[in-house]
Amino acid sequence: MDIESLSRWMDAEGLPGAGELAEVSPLSGGSQNELYAVTRGGAKMALRRPSGHKVETGTKVLLREALLLQALSGTDVPHATFRGVSSDLDVIGAPFYLMDLVDGWSPMGGGWAAPFDTDLAARGELAIQLADGAAKMARVDWKAQGLEGFGKPDGFLERQVDRWLSHLSAYKFRDLPGLDEAAAWLRDHTPRTFEPGIMHGDYQFANVMYRHGAPAELAAIIDWEMATIGDPLLDLGWVLVGWPPEGDAMKYARYLDYSGMPSRDDMLEHYARVSGRDVSQIDYYVILARFKLAIVLEASVARHVNGEADERVARFGDIVLELMEFAASLSRTTTLR
């Protein structure tokens, strides 16, 4: 990275701090993007850019993320403060955007941080905060925030099954028990209407950060690369994919200890109260979330089978089968008609 060029760009944009960068150090950014901590003049920011081998394909997604962060300014949705964006490859060789560095912790950094590792009552509040973040996203006036055209909400739910089956067909290499059953149920039970809103697309404990210490407080929702304007209730369904008590039977899909979590009804009540949305059809969204997540993860499994992915994704194979099994199972046991 050309640090001098980045410094000049930051000066020209009037960003916090002044002069040369005191530090540029890599952070965990996932497989699609790289993330760096950037410090100068006491200002601490994060720089996000596409991974080196995905600059061309990742540019559109990255610029969409930047647009969304800009749009969230002035809302009560917890997010990193947006600072600036550039698509000029002459600055650092790739498009990028800058945001404030979030002071907080992620459950993906080693599980529950203190005191939530031992205090189960406090841990339960982390879940309520997670539901709260989804609810706050759902109530944003997205048109007023300049997100007209950010997604295609018309027919969003009707497109889901065919879209993800088409996605799967590009790399399908094995049968997924429960796939046809879940797909048929989803087609037959698609809600007739919904209120469009901001949808994160991968909303879960892995994609939020909390402020240090108790009481639990959501510091920021992160990793917006799958965000769109769709049905926000799918984010809530995503949260509840492995929720107790039904999710207690899952052996592979959980990555955290759910001891101390509030009941499913408590999560639904909080979301409904904050968002003002009807949650009576939540089983549809949980089934769709399991169906979609299984297909998304199966892409990584297929790449591993073809020798194109890290050995670590091999474990996704069992997760995919479990998610699809539980999608079909809930379609049989739900009281939603």
N, C-alpha and C positions, 0 to 999 in steps of 0.2 A: 504494500500500500504506500502511495506517495504521500507521506505525512505533511510535507511542505505545501503541496498542492491542496490538500484537505484543509490545512490551516488558512490558506488564502481564501478558499471558498467560504469558510466559516466567518472570516472577517467581512467578506463582501455581503454575506447574508445577515450580518449583525447579530450573530449567535452569542450566547453567554460566554464569558471568558475572553481572553485576548492573547494574541501572539501564538507562539509555537505550542504544539500539543505536549503536555507533560508525560502523557502515557497513552498508549494504544495497546490493549491486551485482549486476547480472544476469550470469549465466553461461550457457553453452550448455545448453539443456534439451531440444532436439528440438521436433517439431511438436505433440506431445500435451501436454507439460508445460513449465512455466517453472521455471527453477532460479536461485536467488539465493544469493550469499555473504552470510552474516550474521555480524557481528563485534560482540562487546561484552565488556568486561572481560577481554580477552585470549583469550576463547574464540572459536574459528572454527567456524562451522556452515554447513550448506547447507539452504536451504528449498526444498521442491518443492511446486508447486501446479499444478492444471490450467491450460492456456492460457486466456486471457480468454474466448474464444468457445466453449470446450469445458468450462466448469465443470460443467454438468448431466451431460453424458455421461461426463466424466472422473473424477467423484467416486468411483464404485465401484472403478475401476481403481486410483486413487491410494490409497484406503484398503486395498486388497488389498496393494499394495506395502509400505505401512507395517506391515501385519500380518506379512508375510513377513520384513521386516528385524528386527522384534521377535523372531520365531521363530528367527532365525539367531544371536541372542545366545548366547554360550557354546559355539558350534560353531567348528570350525577353517576354515570357509568365509570367505575374505577378503571383507569387506563394510564399508560405512560404519556406524559405531556409531549406532544409533537413539537419538533423544533425546525425541521427543514427537510427538503427532499431534492434530489438531483438525478436527472436521467442522462447527464453529460458524462460520457465515458472518459473524457479527457481529465476528469478530476482524480478518480482513483481506479479507473479501468472498468468500472461497473456502476450501474445505477445503485443508489443507496438512499436511506433516510436516517435522520437523527431524531432521537427522542430522549427525554430525561431517563437516567438510570434509576430503576425502581429500587428503593431500599426495602427489602423484604426477603421472604424465604418461599421456596417452592416445595411441595410434598414430594416432588421428583428428585430432590436433592438428598435423599436418604430417609424418607418417611416423615413422620410427624415430628416437628421441632418441639422443644420444651416451651411451655409446660404441657403441650397437647399430647406428648408421648405417653404421659402417665395419668393426666387429669381427663377422664372420659367425658365429664360434663362440659369442660372447656372445648374438648375435641368436637363435641356435637355442634357447638356454635360455629365451627368452621364450615359445616355442612349448610347451616342456615345462611351463612354469608355467601356460600356458593349459589344457593337458590336465589338469594337477594340480587346477586350480580346478574343472573339470567333475567330476573324480573325487571331490573332497571334497563337492561338492553331492550326488552320487549316494549317498554312504554315510551321510548324515544320517538319523537316526531321526525322520522327519517327524511321526509320530504323537506321539512323546514330546515334540516341540517345539511341540505345540499346533496342528498343521496339519490335523487331521482335518476333513474337509469343505471344505478349500481347493480341491480339485479333484475330478474324477470318474475315478479310475484304472481302474475296471472297464470293460472294453471300449474303453479309450483307443485302442489301435492299430487295432482294427476300425473305429472311427469316422472315422479320419483322411482316407481318400480321399473318402468321401461328404461329409464336412464341408467340405473345401476345394473340391471341385467345386461344391457348393452356394454357397459363398462367391463363387466365380468367376462363377457364373451371374447374379449380381446386377449385374455390370458388364461382362460379356464383350462385346467389340466386334470381335474378330478371332480367327482360328484360331491355335492354338499347336501347331505341329508337335511330335509326341512325347507330347502330353498323354494321349491315349487309350492309347498303348502303355505309358507309365509307370504309369498308373492301373491297367491290367489286371494288370501284373506285380506291383504292390504288393498288390493284392487276393489274388493267387495265392500270395504269399510272406509274408504277415503272420505274424510269430512267434506261436506258439500260446500261449506264456506269457511274462511278463516280471515283473520286480520293481519295483513302483512306487517313485517317489522324487521329490525336488524337481527340477523341470525349469525352466530359465531361459526357454527358448523362443526366444531370439535370441542364443545364445551364440557369440561370435566376438571377434576382436581389437578390433572397434569398441566393444564393451561391457565392457571391462575397463580398469583403470588399473594402472600399474606404479610401484614405488618408484623414485626417481631413482638413477641410477648402477648400476654392476655390483657384484655379480652380479644377474642378473634375479630379481625377486621380485614376485609379484602383490600389489598393495596392496588392490584392491577390485574385485569384480564390480558393475557398475552397471546401471541401466535395467532394472528387474525387471517392467515392465508386462505382459509376456506370460507370466510365470511361472505354473506350475500344478503339480499332482501328476500326473505322467504317467510316461513311460518316459525316464529320464535319458540313455539311449543316443542319443536323438534330438539331444541337445545335442552329443554327440561327433560325430554325423553332420554336424551344422551346421558344426562346426569344420573338418571334412574336405571340405566342399563343393568347394573349389577347390584341394585339397592336391596337391602334386607327388607323382609325376610326371604323373598323369593330368590334373590341373588346369593343367599348364603350357600345354596347348593352348587354354585359355580366353583370349579376347581382351578380354572386357568385365567379367566378374564379379569379377575381382580388383581390390582397391583398394590393395594393398601389394606391395612387392617381397619375394618369398618366397625369395630367395637365402639360403642358410645354414640353411634349415629342416631339422629332423630328418626322417628317413624316416617314411612312414605307419606302417610296422611299429613304429618306435620310439615313436611317439605312442600306438599301440594298446597296446603292452607297458606303458608307463608308466601309462596309464589303468587297464588291467586290474589291475596290481599294487596301485595305490592304492585303487581302488574295490572290488576283489574281484569284478567283474562279467565275464561271458563276452562277448567281443567278436567271436566267430566269425561273427556275422550282420551285421557292420557295413555291408556293402554295402546291405542293406535300408534302413538308417537314412540313409545318404548319398543314396540315390535319393529317399527320402521328404523329406529336407531340401531337396533341389533342387526337387522337385515343389512343396512347400509355399512355399518362398521365392519361386519364380517367380510363384505365384498371389498371394501377399501384395504383391509389387512391382507386379504387373499392375493392382492397384487404383489405385496412384498414377499409372500410365500412363494409365488410363482417365480419371481426374480431369483430367489434363493435356490429353487429347484433347478433353474437354468444356469446356476453358477454366477449370477450377476448381483448378488446381495450378500451382505455380511452374515456370518454364521449366527449372530445374535437374533436374527429375525426368524430362525427356524422354529422358535417356540410359538410364533404366531399361528402355526399350523393347527395346534390344538385349540387355541383361542377362537379361531374362525369357526371350527366345527361346533364348539360350545355355544357361541353366539347365535349361530343359525338354528341350532337345536332349541335354544331357549326362546328364540323368536317364534318358531313354530309351536312350541309348547304353550306359550302365552296366548297364541291365537286360538288354541283349543280350549283354554280354561277361562279366558276373560268373559266377563258378563256384558261387555260392550256388544251391542247388536245393532 
